[in-house]
Amino acid sequence: MKYLTSMIWIIMFFQIIGFIGSSLTKTVYNPLQTLFISLIFGVIFILVPFELEKLTKRN
């Protein structure tokens, strides 16, 4: 459940950043592109702790 909540917050956060960034650069806001980018970063954000935990258990 905490991973789903994290993904929802990451998606909302990136949508806000994408909207503000497109306004500052005077480009067209594309919510679908921002969604894909936020999903990629969200998965990376969630998977990194698992990989770090595996590395610390090995040593």
N, C-alpha and C positions, 0 to 999 in steps of 0.2 A: 504494500500500500504506500510505503514511503517513497518508493521509486516512481509510482504513478503520480503522486503529488509533486515530486521533484520535476518530472517531465512537464507537467501542466504549468508550473511556475517558470520553468526555463522557456517554454514556448511563449508564455505571456511576456516575459522579460525581453525576449528577442523581438517580438512583434513591436513592442514599444521602442526598442533601440532602432529597429528598421524604419519605423515611421519617422522618428526624430532625425535619423541619419539621412533619410531621403529628403526631408524638408531642408536640412542644412546644406545638402549638396545639390538641391534643386533638380532631383531626378524623380522618376515615377516610382511610387511605392508599390511593390509587388508582394502581397502577403503570402502567395504560394512559395515563392523563392525564399522568403524569410522563414517560412515553416520548415522547409527542407534543411536550411542551414541550422535552425534551432534544434531539429531532431538529431542531426549529426553531432553537434556539440553536446546535446543532452545525453546521447548514448555514450560518448567519450567520457563525459563527466561522471556517469554512473559506473562505467566499467573500470575506470582508473583505480578506485579503491580496492576492487577485487584483485587486480593484478599486483598492486603494491602489497597487499596482504599475502599473496602467494610468494612474492619475493622475500618478504621478511621471515616467513616460515621456513624457507629453504636455508637461510643463513643461521 
